[in-house]
Amino acid sequence: MSWIAGQLDRVGLGSLLVLVSPTRGSQNNDLAVGAVVALFLGVSALQALVLRLPFLQSPRYVWYCKQHVKVLSFMDAVMLSDNSVAAILAAFKCATAEAFAGFSVNVALLVADDAEYGDEHGKDGDAADPSLLAAAGASVALHRVHEGTSSLSSRRDQAAAATAPVETCGTGAGAGEDGLLQTSGPLLSRAALGTSPRKRRQVRWLPLNALESLAYAISQRLIVFTNDYSTTSLLFQDWTVLYKSGAGAAMMVVPLVFNGRDLGALEIVSPRPDVFDEQMRRIAVEFSTQLGQALYNKLVEHEASVGNRLLLEIMPSAVAEQVKRQVLQRGLNDTQQTLSAGSSETIVYKHWHPQVSVLFADVLGYTRLSCEVEPEVVMLLLHVLFAKLDALCDQYGCYKVNTIGDCYIACTGLLVEVEDHAQQLVDFGKALLQACSEVDNPMGGKIEMRVGINSGRVMSGIVGKTRPHFTLYGDCVNTASRMESTGLPGTIQITEDTYMQLGEQERALWGERRSVQVKGKGAMRTYVFRNEAGAAALAEEEAAASTASPDTSAATIGNWDAYAEPEECDWQI
């Protein structure tokens, strides 16, 4: 009864309880209480209904509710889009057309040094203290979303460009509105890429320190606004330009930050003062929050694609997918604990391959070259040479396993089991000899290589915990290395296992060497490709064998000290 009395007093109907007298009968009391409760509920429902009538609500609150629905529609549009920056900004422009009508709106995205401005290429900046952004000389790509009622961007941007260094300020972007997002960090300069006149009007590249209001808001992660710049204490050079040119009287900058990553800022400028009331600020913050989340998702997607591309550079795609599945199944922590345990069951990936051909190719005289030529020249030489060999790998269907110093290692039959894997690798070896003969040797002449091939059973796997890499193991691999180290300069030496897998016409191009002493294997029968260098070397060996005594002939074959490196090693790659 006391609770009912309190509720009736709140709505001004407490006097009704006077009708309920303790001296009346209990039946009358129950009826009176029931009537009062029914009246109370009816009044409460009527009050709630009346308060929801639009003409009784604040017009600005009604406007806010309407724009809040647009925020939700913007989120839905982003989810249904291709998640590109162009699609995100197009959805943002459509959703904010009414909320920011008459305003000039720009979205400033942080960009990295010499990054391709597009979704498909680029480099990510490293995360850094946001207070260092302006000092680091970061750049922003200023996307014009709404023009407003005056030429805001042109006036302010031209003034900012005039005060900026030539190498960091300019116009144009390779992908126009579809920009590559970057995190905060030491972002110093950008690649000067051309663009069409239409997109040039939509995107402008400016140094962040030339836009003081944006630099302050991003570095401090604070919302900065003024309803009347003539009376504000926040004096920024870019805002001063806007105010003096009549383009802006009320300005607002909202930093785009999500999950601790600085993505840029949302800039809203109005030529009229006193426009940023509470409802406008709330809707601007809501739009910027959702915009920041969408751009962050784009950034994470880009970083994931970069990681996937990097993973595919160090191991085959099928292996990479299997490794990712195992990591997801067992969990990253369990996988790391298992790897550190060191048992035989802890290998993340291992696979037997029944028939694979492995090639080793080594640059002749590399030790002397490294001693007498500057390292930078040697590195450039190997880059040019290996780039040619990489292209040949794609052409002949080979898989590049690794490079160790001047040694190039490739194989066939590893990713896909094929019957002619030996012939494929032999053809690649012939093309390799031709390619290296086109590369100049800094010490004079052309580069010459020695090639060895073997076929057999190998195991591939990923070993190591720190910087693990995809490797090949087995006697087949070690024997292929021995074929290279005991081979003849400028030609290819293959084992009998590889020779027997070649066709009859191909075998006719190969000459048999006498018994070759191979470390760890003893005497082996090998075959040499009869190109010009191979035929001459075989003839020289035959002549040397015919004049040597029977006791020394076998020992001299395969002993090319003039071309061999000072030390040999057991190759397990």
C-alpha positions as CSV (number, residue, x, y, z in Angstrom):
1,M,0.0,0.0,0.0
2,S,2.9,2.4,0.8
3,W,4.4,1.6,-2.6
4,I,1.2,2.5,-4.4
5,A,0.9,5.7,-2.3
6,G,4.4,6.7,-3.3
7,Q,3.8,6.1,-7.0
8,L,0.5,8.1,-6.9
9,D,2.3,11.0,-5.2
10,R,4.9,11.1,-8.0
11,V,2.1,11.6,-10.6
12,G,0.1,14.0,-8.4
13,L,-2.8,11.5,-7.6
14,G,-1.9,10.9,-3.9
15,S,-5.3,12.5,-2.8
16,L,-7.1,9.5,-4.3
17,L,-6.0,7.4,-1.3
18,V,-8.2,9.6,0.9
19,L,-11.2,7.8,-0.7
20,V,-9.8,4.6,0.8
21,S,-10.7,4.8,4.5
22,P,-9.6,2.2,7.0
23,T,-13.1,2.3,8.6
24,R,-14.8,1.1,5.3
25,G,-15.3,-2.6,4.7
26,S,-12.5,-4.7,3.3
27,Q,-14.4,-5.3,0.0
28,N,-14.7,-1.6,-0.6
29,N,-11.1,-1.1,0.2
30,D,-10.1,-3.8,-2.4
31,L,-12.2,-2.2,-5.1
32,A,-10.8,1.3,-4.3
33,V,-7.2,0.0,-4.5
34,G,-7.9,-1.8,-7.7
35,A,-9.4,1.3,-9.2
36,V,-6.4,3.4,-8.2
37,V,-3.9,0.9,-9.6
38,A,-5.8,0.8,-12.9
39,L,-5.9,4.6,-13.0
40,F,-2.2,4.8,-12.3
41,L,-1.2,2.3,-15.0
42,G,-3.5,4.1,-17.5
43,V,-1.9,7.5,-16.7
44,S,1.6,6.1,-17.0
45,A,0.9,4.5,-20.4
46,L,-0.7,7.7,-21.7
47,Q,2.2,9.7,-20.5
48,A,4.7,7.4,-22.2
49,L,2.7,7.6,-25.4
50,V,2.4,11.3,-25.4
51,L,6.1,11.8,-24.8
52,R,6.9,9.7,-27.9
53,L,4.9,12.0,-30.2
54,P,7.3,13.8,-32.5
55,F,5.8,17.2,-32.0
56,L,6.5,17.0,-28.3
57,Q,10.2,16.0,-28.7
58,S,13.1,18.3,-29.2
59,P,13.7,18.8,-33.0
60,R,17.4,18.2,-32.6
61,Y,16.8,15.0,-30.7
62,V,14.5,13.8,-33.5
63,W,17.3,14.8,-36.0
64,Y,19.8,12.8,-34.0
65,C,17.7,9.7,-33.9
66,K,17.3,9.9,-37.7
67,Q,21.0,10.3,-38.2
68,H,21.7,7.4,-35.8
69,V,19.8,5.2,-38.2
70,K,22.1,6.4,-41.0
71,V,25.1,5.3,-38.8
72,L,23.6,1.8,-38.7
73,S,23.0,1.9,-42.5
74,F,26.6,2.9,-43.0
75,M,27.8,-0.1,-41.1
76,D,25.5,-2.4,-43.1
77,A,26.8,-0.9,-46.4
78,V,30.4,-1.5,-45.4
79,M,29.7,-5.1,-44.5
80,L,28.1,-5.7,-48.0
81,S,30.9,-3.9,-49.8
82,D,34.2,-5.3,-51.1
83,N,35.9,-3.6,-48.1
84,S,38.1,-1.4,-50.2
85,V,38.8,2.2,-49.1
86,A,36.8,3.6,-52.1
87,A,33.8,1.5,-51.1
88,I,34.1,2.6,-47.4
89,L,34.3,6.3,-48.3
90,A,31.4,6.0,-50.8
91,A,29.2,4.4,-48.2
92,F,30.3,7.1,-45.7
93,K,29.5,9.9,-48.2
94,C,26.0,8.4,-48.8
95,A,25.2,8.0,-45.1
96,T,26.4,11.5,-44.1
97,A,24.8,13.4,-47.0
98,E,22.0,14.8,-44.8
99,A,23.9,15.0,-41.5
100,F,26.7,17.1,-43.0
101,A,24.7,19.0,-45.6
102,G,26.4,22.4,-46.2
103,F,29.6,21.3,-44.5
104,S,33.0,20.6,-46.0
105,V,34.1,17.1,-44.9
106,N,37.5,15.5,-45.4
107,V,38.8,12.2,-44.4
108,A,42.6,12.3,-43.8
109,L,44.4,9.0,-43.9
110,L,47.9,8.5,-42.7
111,V,50.2,7.1,-45.4
112,A,53.7,5.6,-45.3
113,D,57.0,6.3,-46.9
114,D,57.2,5.5,-50.6
115,A,54.1,3.3,-50.4
116,E,52.1,2.4,-53.5
117,Y,48.8,4.2,-52.9
118,G,46.4,1.3,-53.5
119,D,44.9,-1.8,-52.1
120,E,47.1,-4.3,-53.9
121,H,50.6,-2.9,-53.1
122,G,52.2,-1.1,-50.3
123,K,54.3,-1.2,-47.2
124,D,53.0,-0.9,-43.6
125,G,54.5,1.6,-41.2
126,D,55.6,0.4,-37.8
127,A,53.6,1.3,-34.8
128,A,55.0,4.2,-32.9
129,D,54.1,6.7,-30.2
130,P,51.4,8.9,-31.6
131,S,53.0,12.0,-30.1
132,L,55.9,11.5,-32.6
133,L,53.7,11.5,-35.7
134,A,54.0,15.2,-36.5
135,A,57.7,15.2,-35.7
136,A,58.3,12.2,-37.9
137,G,57.1,14.1,-40.9
138,A,54.1,11.9,-41.7
139,S,51.9,12.5,-44.7
140,V,48.2,12.3,-45.1
141,A,46.0,11.6,-48.1
142,L,43.1,14.1,-47.8
143,H,40.0,12.6,-49.3
144,R,37.3,15.1,-50.0
145,V,33.9,13.6,-49.0
146,H,31.6,16.6,-49.1
147,E,32.3,19.9,-50.9
148,G,30.3,22.2,-48.7
149,T,29.2,25.6,-49.8
150,S,32.7,27.0,-50.5
151,S,36.0,25.9,-52.0
152,L,37.3,24.9,-48.6
153,S,39.8,22.2,-49.6
154,S,41.3,24.2,-52.4
155,R,42.0,27.3,-50.3
156,R,43.3,25.6,-47.2
157,D,45.2,22.8,-49.1
158,Q,46.9,25.3,-51.4
159,A,48.0,27.3,-48.4
160,A,49.4,24.2,-46.7
161,A,51.1,23.0,-49.9
162,A,52.8,26.4,-50.2
163,T,54.5,26.0,-46.8
164,A,55.4,22.4,-47.3
165,P,58.7,21.0,-48.8
166,V,58.5,20.1,-52.4
167,E,59.4,16.5,-51.9
168,T,56.7,15.8,-49.4
169,C,53.8,17.8,-50.8
170,G,52.0,17.4,-54.0
171,T,48.9,16.3,-55.8
172,G,47.8,12.9,-57.0
173,A,47.5,9.3,-55.9
174,G,47.9,6.1,-57.8
175,A,44.6,4.7,-56.8
176,G,42.6,7.9,-56.3
177,E,40.1,7.4,-53.5
178,D,41.1,3.8,-52.9
179,G,44.1,4.4,-50.6
180,L,46.3,2.1,-48.7
181,L,45.9,2.6,-44.9
182,Q,48.9,2.7,-42.7
183,T,49.4,2.7,-38.9
184,S,51.1,5.4,-37.0
185,G,54.9,5.3,-37.1
186,P,58.0,6.8,-38.7
187,L,56.3,7.7,-42.0
188,L,58.6,10.1,-43.8
189,S,57.7,10.5,-47.5
190,R,55.6,9.1,-50.3
191,A,55.9,7.8,-53.8
192,A,55.0,10.5,-56.4
193,L,52.4,8.7,-58.5
194,G,50.3,10.3,-61.2
195,T,46.5,10.2,-61.4
196,S,43.7,11.4,-63.5
197,P,42.4,15.0,-63.2
198,R,39.1,13.8,-61.7
199,K,40.8,11.8,-58.9
200,R,43.3,14.6,-58.4
201,R,40.4,16.8,-57.3
202,Q,39.2,14.2,-54.9
203,V,42.5,13.3,-53.1
204,R,45.4,15.6,-52.1
205,W,48.6,14.6,-50.5
206,L,49.8,16.9,-47.7
207,P,52.4,16.7,-45.0
208,L,50.8,16.2,-41.6
209,N,52.7,19.0,-40.0
210,A,51.3,21.5,-42.5
211,L,47.8,20.8,-41.1
212,E,48.2,21.7,-37.4
213,S,44.7,21.0,-36.3
214,L,44.8,17.4,-37.7
215,A,48.3,16.8,-36.4
216,Y,47.3,17.9,-32.9
217,A,44.1,15.9,-32.9
218,I,45.9,12.7,-34.1
219,S,48.9,13.0,-31.9
220,Q,46.9,13.7,-28.8
221,R,44.0,11.5,-29.8
222,L,41.6,14.3,-28.8
223,I,38.5,15.7,-30.4
224,V,39.2,19.3,-31.3
225,F,36.4,21.7,-32.3
226,T,35.3,25.4,-32.1
227,N,31.9,26.9,-32.7
228,D,33.4,30.3,-33.5
229,Y,37.0,30.6,-34.4
230,S,36.9,34.4,-33.8
231,T,36.5,33.7,-30.1
232,T,38.5,30.5,-29.6
233,S,41.8,30.0,-27.9
234,L,42.7,27.1,-30.2
235,L,44.8,28.9,-32.8
236,F,45.9,26.6,-35.7
237,Q,47.5,27.9,-38.8
238,D,45.2,25.9,-41.1
239,W,42.1,27.0,-39.3
240,T,43.3,30.6,-39.5
241,V,43.6,30.3,-43.3
242,L,40.0,28.9,-43.4
243,Y,38.6,31.6,-41.2
244,K,40.3,34.5,-43.0
245,S,39.2,33.2,-46.3
246,G,35.6,32.9,-45.1
247,A,35.5,29.2,-45.7
248,G,35.2,28.2,-42.1
249,A,33.9,29.7,-38.9
250,A,33.2,26.5,-37.0
251,M,35.7,23.6,-37.3
252,M,35.9,20.1,-35.8
253,V,38.5,17.3,-36.1
254,V,37.8,13.8,-34.8
255,P,40.8,11.4,-34.7
256,L,40.2,8.0,-36.3
257,V,41.5,5.6,-33.8
258,F,40.6,1.9,-33.4
259,N,42.1,-0.8,-31.3
260,G,45.0,1.5,-30.5
261,R,45.9,2.2,-34.2
262,D,46.0,5.7,-35.5
263,L,44.4,5.8,-38.9
264,G,43.8,9.4,-39.6
265,A,41.2,12.0,-38.8
266,L,37.7,13.2,-39.8
267,E,37.5,16.9,-40.5
268,I,34.2,18.9,-40.6
269,V,34.1,22.6,-41.4
270,S,31.2,24.9,-41.6
271,P,31.2,28.6,-42.8
272,R,28.5,29.3,-40.2
273,P,29.3,29.5,-36.5
274,D,27.5,27.8,-33.6
275,V,26.7,24.6,-35.5
276,F,28.4,21.9,-33.3
277,D,25.8,21.5,-30.6
278,E,25.6,18.3,-28.5
279,Q,23.6,16.3,-31.0
280,M,26.0,17.2,-33.9
281,R,29.0,16.3,-31.9
282,R,27.5,13.0,-30.9
283,I,26.6,12.0,-34.4
284,A,30.1,13.1,-35.6
285,V,31.7,10.9,-33.0
286,E,29.5,7.9,-33.9
287,F,30.2,8.2,-37.6
288,S,34.0,8.6,-36.9
289,T,34.0,5.5,-34.7
290,Q,32.3,3.3,-37.3
291,L,34.6,4.8,-40.0
292,G,37.6,4.1,-37.9
293,Q,36.5,0.5,-37.4
294,A,35.9,0.0,-41.1
295,L,39.3,1.4,-42.0
296,Y,41.0,-0.7,-39.3
297,N,39.4,-3.9,-40.7
298,K,40.7,-2.9,-44.1
299,L,44.2,-2.4,-42.6
300,V,44.1,-5.8,-40.8
301,E,42.9,-7.4,-44.0
302,H,45.8,-5.8,-45.9
303,E,48.4,-6.9,-43.3
304,A,47.0,-10.5,-43.4
305,S,47.4,-10.6,-47.2
306,V,50.9,-9.3,-46.9
307,G,51.6,-12.0,-44.3
308,N,50.2,-14.7,-46.6
309,R,52.3,-13.5,-49.5
310,L,55.4,-13.6,-47.3
311,L,54.5,-17.1,-46.1
312,L,54.1,-18.3,-49.7
313,E,57.6,-16.9,-50.5
314,I,59.2,-19.3,-48.0
315,M,57.2,-22.4,-48.5
316,P,54.8,-23.9,-51.1
317,S,51.1,-22.9,-50.9
318,A,49.9,-26.4,-50.0
319,V,52.4,-26.6,-47.1
320,A,51.5,-23.1,-45.9
321,E,47.8,-24.0,-45.8
322,Q,48.5,-27.2,-43.9
323,V,50.7,-25.4,-41.4
324,K,47.9,-22.8,-40.8
325,R,45.3,-25.5,-40.3
326,Q,47.5,-27.3,-37.8
327,V,48.2,-24.0,-35.9
328,L,44.5,-23.3,-35.8
329,Q,43.6,-26.9,-34.6
330,R,46.2,-27.1,-31.9
331,G,46.4,-23.5,-31.0
332,L,49.4,-21.2,-31.3
333,N,50.5,-21.7,-27.7
334,D,50.3,-25.5,-27.9
335,T,52.3,-25.5,-31.1
336,Q,55.1,-23.4,-29.6
337,Q,55.2,-25.7,-26.6
338,T,55.3,-28.7,-28.8
339,L,58.1,-27.3,-30.9
340,S,60.2,-26.6,-27.9
341,A,59.7,-30.1,-26.5
342,G,61.9,-31.6,-29.1
343,S,60.2,-35.0,-29.6
344,S,59.8,-36.8,-32.9
345,E,56.1,-35.9,-33.0
346,T,56.6,-32.1,-32.8
347,I,57.4,-31.4,-36.4
348,V,54.8,-29.0,-37.7
349,Y,55.1,-30.4,-41.3
350,K,56.9,-33.4,-42.8
351,H,56.2,-35.3,-46.0
352,W,57.8,-38.1,-48.0
353,H,58.2,-37.7,-51.7
354,P,58.9,-40.9,-53.6
355,Q,60.5,-39.5,-56.7
356,V,62.1,-36.1,-56.9
357,S,65.0,-34.7,-58.9
358,V,67.2,-32.2,-57.0
359,L,69.7,-29.7,-58.6
360,F,72.6,-27.9,-57.1
361,A,74.4,-25.1,-59.1
362,D,77.5,-23.3,-57.9
363,V,79.4,-20.3,-59.3
364,L,82.9,-21.2,-60.2
365,G,85.6,-19.1,-58.5
366,Y,83.2,-17.6,-56.0
367,T,85.7,-17.7,-53.1
368,R,88.2,-15.7,-55.1
369,L,85.5,-13.4,-56.3
370,S,84.3,-12.7,-52.8
371,C,87.9,-11.9,-51.7
372,E,88.8,-9.5,-54.5
373,V,85.4,-7.7,-55.2
374,E,83.4,-5.5,-53.0
375,P,80.5,-7.2,-51.2
376,E,77.9,-4.9,-52.8
377,V,79.1,-5.8,-56.3
378,V,79.0,-9.5,-55.4
379,M,75.5,-9.1,-54.0
380,L,74.3,-7.3,-57.1
381,L,75.9,-10.0,-59.3
382,L,74.0,-12.8,-57.4
383,H,70.8,-10.8,-57.5
384,V,71.0,-10.5,-61.3
385,L,71.9,-14.1,-61.8
386,F,69.4,-15.6,-59.4
387,A,66.6,-13.4,-60.8
388,K,67.3,-15.0,-64.2
389,L,67.2,-18.5,-62.6
390,D,63.9,-17.7,-60.8
391,A,62.3,-16.8,-64.1
392,L,63.5,-20.1,-65.5
393,C,62.1,-22.0,-62.6
394,D,58.6,-20.6,-63.4
395,Q,59.2,-21.4,-67.1
396,Y,60.2,-25.1,-66.6
397,G,57.9,-25.9,-63.7
398,C,60.7,-26.2,-61.1
399,Y,60.5,-25.3,-57.4
400,K,63.2,-23.1,-56.0
401,V,64.2,-24.6,-52.7
402,N,66.8,-22.2,-51.4
403,T,70.0,-20.2,-52.1
404,I,73.0,-20.6,-49.9
405,G,75.7,-18.1,-50.8
406,D,76.4,-18.7,-54.4
407,C,74.6,-22.1,-54.5
408,Y,71.2,-22.3,-56.2
409,I,69.0,-25.3,-55.3
410,A,65.9,-26.3,-57.2
411,C,63.9,-29.5,-57.7
412,T,61.1,-31.0,-59.7
413,G,58.4,-33.6,-58.7
414,L,58.1,-32.0,-55.2
415,L,54.8,-30.1,-55.4
416,V,53.2,-32.3,-58.0
417,E,54.3,-35.9,-58.7
418,V,55.2,-36.2,-62.4
419,E,56.9,-39.0,-64.4
420,D,59.3,-36.8,-66.3
421,H,60.6,-34.8,-63.3
422,A,64.2,-35.8,-64.3
423,Q,63.8,-34.5,-67.9
424,Q,62.2,-31.3,-66.5
425,L,65.2,-30.6,-64.3
426,V,67.7,-31.5,-67.0
427,D,66.1,-29.0,-69.3
428,F,66.2,-26.4,-66.6
429,G,69.9,-27.1,-66.0
430,K,70.6,-26.5,-69.7
431,A,68.7,-23.2,-69.7
432,L,70.6,-22.3,-66.5
433,L,74.0,-22.7,-68.2
434,Q,72.8,-20.5,-71.0
435,A,71.5,-17.8,-68.6
436,C,74.7,-17.6,-66.6
437,S,76.8,-17.2,-69.7
438,E,74.9,-14.0,-70.3
439,V,76.0,-12.5,-66.9
440,D,79.2,-10.5,-66.8
441,N,81.9,-11.6,-64.3
442,P,83.3,-8.5,-62.4
443,M,86.7,-10.2,-62.8
444,G,86.4,-10.5,-66.5
445,G,84.5,-12.8,-68.9
446,K,81.2,-14.4,-68.2
447,I,79.9,-16.2,-65.1
448,E,80.4,-20.0,-65.3
449,M,78.6,-22.5,-63.1
450,R,78.9,-26.1,-62.2
451,V,75.6,-28.2,-62.0
452,G,74.8,-31.5,-60.3
453,I,71.5,-33.4,-60.4
454,N,70.3,-36.5,-58.6
455,S,66.9,-38.3,-58.4
456,G,65.4,-40.2,-55.6
457,R,63.4,-40.2,-52.4
458,V,63.4,-37.1,-50.2
459,M,61.6,-35.8,-47.2
460,S,60.4,-32.2,-47.0
461,G,59.6,-30.5,-43.7
462,I,59.7,-27.4,-41.6
463,V,62.3,-27.3,-38.9
464,G,63.2,-24.9,-36.2
465,K,61.3,-22.7,-33.8
466,T,62.9,-19.3,-34.5
467,R,62.5,-18.3,-38.2
468,P,61.6,-21.9,-39.3
469,H,62.0,-22.7,-43.0
470,F,61.0,-25.3,-45.5
471,T,63.7,-27.8,-46.2
472,L,64.6,-31.0,-48.0
473,Y,66.4,-34.0,-46.4
474,G,67.7,-37.3,-47.6
475,D,70.6,-39.0,-49.3
476,C,69.2,-37.8,-52.6
477,V,69.8,-34.2,-51.6
478,N,73.4,-34.9,-50.3
479,T,74.3,-36.8,-53.5
480,A,73.0,-34.0,-55.7
481,S,75.4,-31.7,-53.8
482,R,78.2,-34.1,-54.4
483,M,77.4,-34.2,-58.1
484,E,77.9,-30.5,-58.2
485,S,81.1,-30.4,-56.2
486,T,82.7,-33.2,-58.3
487,G,81.3,-31.9,-61.5
488,L,83.0,-30.3,-64.5
489,P,83.0,-26.5,-65.1
490,G,80.3,-25.2,-67.5
491,T,78.3,-28.4,-67.8
492,I,75.9,-30.7,-65.9
493,Q,76.8,-34.0,-64.0
494,I,74.0,-36.4,-63.2
495,T,73.8,-39.7,-61.3
496,E,72.9,-43.0,-62.9
497,D,69.5,-42.8,-61.2
498,T,68.7,-39.6,-63.1
499,Y,70.3,-40.9,-66.3
500,M,68.1,-44.0,-66.3
501,Q,64.9,-41.9,-66.1
502,L,65.8,-40.0,-69.3
503,G,64.6,-40.9,-72.7
504,E,66.8,-42.6,-75.3
505,Q,67.2,-39.5,-77.4
506,E,68.2,-37.5,-74.3
507,R,70.7,-40.2,-73.2
508,A,72.6,-39.9,-76.5
509,L,73.5,-36.3,-75.4
510,W,75.3,-37.5,-72.3
511,G,78.7,-39.1,-71.9
512,E,79.7,-41.5,-69.1
513,R,82.6,-40.6,-66.9
514,R,84.9,-43.1,-65.4
515,S,84.4,-44.0,-61.8
516,V,84.1,-40.8,-59.8
517,Q,85.2,-40.8,-56.1
518,V,82.4,-39.2,-54.1
519,K,82.9,-38.3,-50.4
520,G,80.8,-40.6,-48.3
521,K,79.6,-42.7,-51.3
522,G,82.8,-44.2,-52.8
523,A,83.1,-44.7,-56.5
524,M,80.0,-43.7,-58.5
525,R,79.1,-43.9,-62.2
526,T,78.1,-40.5,-63.4
527,Y,77.2,-38.8,-66.7
528,V,78.1,-35.4,-68.1
529,F,76.1,-33.3,-70.6
530,R,78.1,-33.2,-73.8
531,N,77.9,-29.5,-74.5
532,E,81.0,-27.7,-75.6
533,A,82.5,-27.5,-72.1
534,G,81.4,-31.0,-71.2
535,A,82.8,-32.6,-74.3
536,A,86.1,-30.9,-73.9
537,A,86.3,-31.8,-70.2
538,L,85.5,-35.5,-71.0
539,A,88.1,-35.6,-73.8
540,E,90.7,-34.1,-71.4
541,E,89.8,-36.8,-68.8
542,E,90.1,-39.6,-71.4
543,A,93.5,-38.3,-72.4
544,A,94.7,-38.0,-68.8
545,A,93.4,-41.5,-68.0
546,S,95.1,-43.1,-71.0
547,T,98.5,-41.7,-70.0
548,A,98.1,-42.3,-66.2
549,S,99.0,-45.5,-64.5
550,P,96.2,-47.8,-63.5
551,D,96.7,-47.1,-59.8
552,T,96.2,-43.4,-60.1
553,S,93.7,-43.0,-63.0
554,A,90.7,-43.6,-60.8
555,A,91.9,-41.2,-58.1
556,T,92.4,-38.3,-60.5
557,I,89.0,-38.4,-62.1
558,G,86.7,-35.9,-60.5
559,N,89.5,-34.0,-58.9
560,W,89.1,-30.4,-60.2
561,D,91.0,-28.5,-57.6
562,A,91.3,-25.5,-59.8
563,Y,87.5,-25.0,-59.7
564,A,86.5,-26.6,-56.4
565,E,86.0,-24.5,-53.3
566,P,88.5,-24.8,-50.5
567,E,86.1,-26.7,-48.2
568,E,83.2,-29.1,-48.8
569,C,80.3,-29.6,-46.6
570,D,77.5,-32.2,-46.3
571,W,74.5,-30.4,-47.8
572,Q,71.3,-30.6,-45.9
573,I,69.2,-27.6,-46.9
